[in-house]
């Protein structure tokens, strides 16, 4: 999946350009995983597929931190599920939003999310 594909999906969901991007998800994950203090920073970098500076190390270090990365991604998934479950009002489904009056502009095209 390309970064542009994710960005296009975000726009269809109603997120504005300056509000969220595919790279923004990566930056948010890196920040929060590092702030949790329970994961090796090298494991986080490997999970985000950040390239190793040394070409020799890059060629041979493909499976480093595998067990920790699996545990980290399960923890991340549980963390995101917790945020979703604690949310007061989830975003409306795309189809429901598009069919509502709030989701249509005068021209009948979906509008972006209102600016805060």
N, C-alpha and C positions, 0 to 999 in steps of 0.2 A: 504494500500500500504506500503510495507516494505522499509526501508532505502536502503537495497541492491537492490531492484527493481528500485528505483529512480537512484541510482548510476549506475546501468547497462544501464538504458535509457540514462543517461548523456554520458556514454562511446560510445554508439551507435550513439549519436549525434556528437561525435568527441571531446568531452572534455576529457582532460588528467586527471589522478588521482589527481595530485597536483593542478589542475586548478579550479575544482568545485566539490562539494560533496552535498549530500542531507542535511547533517548537516550544510554545508556552507550557504544554503538558509535560514535555521532557524537563524543562527548567523547574517547573513546580515539583515534579517527582524527585529530581536531584536534590532540591532544597529541602523538602520535607523528609526524605529518607536520610539525608545527612543530619538533620536536626533531631531525628529520633534517637540518634546516638547508639543504636544497636547493630549497625551494619558497617562492615569494613568499607571505607571510601573507595578502595580499589574494586570491590565487588559491585558497588553502585556504578562506577565508571564502565566496568565491563558490561553490566546489564544495559546501560544506555548506549552500548556499542561505540563508546569513544575510543578512538584509535590510540594504541600504544605508540609512544615516540620511537622506540627501537624497532626497526624492521625485523631483526632476528627474534626478539621477544614476541612481537606480533605474530610471527609465523608459527611459533611453538606454544603460545600461551592461550589457546582457544578455549579450553575447558576450565580455566581457573575459576575458583570460587563457585563451582556449579551448585553444590549443596546449599551454600549460603544464599545464592541467587534464587534458587527455587523457594526457599523459606521466605526470603525477602518479598518475592512476588506474591506469595500467598498472604503474607502480612499486609502488603499494599492493597490487595484485592479486598481483604477484610476491612481495612481502614476506609476504603472508598465506599464499600457497602454500608458501613456505619454512618458515614456522612450522608449518604443517600437516605438511609432510614430515618435519620434525625432531621432531615430537611422539613420545614413547615409546609412548603407548597412546591411540589416538583414542577418542572417545566411541562407545559401541555404537550401532548403528542403532536408531531408535525401535522398529521392529517386533521386532527381536531382543531389545531391552531389555524391552519389554512382555511378551514371551513367556517370559522367564527368571524364575526364582524371585526373583532380586534385584530385578526390576522390578515385582513384585506385592506389595501389602500383604495383610494377612489377608482383607480384603474383596475382593481380586482387582483392585483399582484400581491404576494405575501410581503409584509413589511418586516424590517429588522426589529430587534428588541429595542424598547425605548431606552434612551440614554439616561444615566443616573446623575 
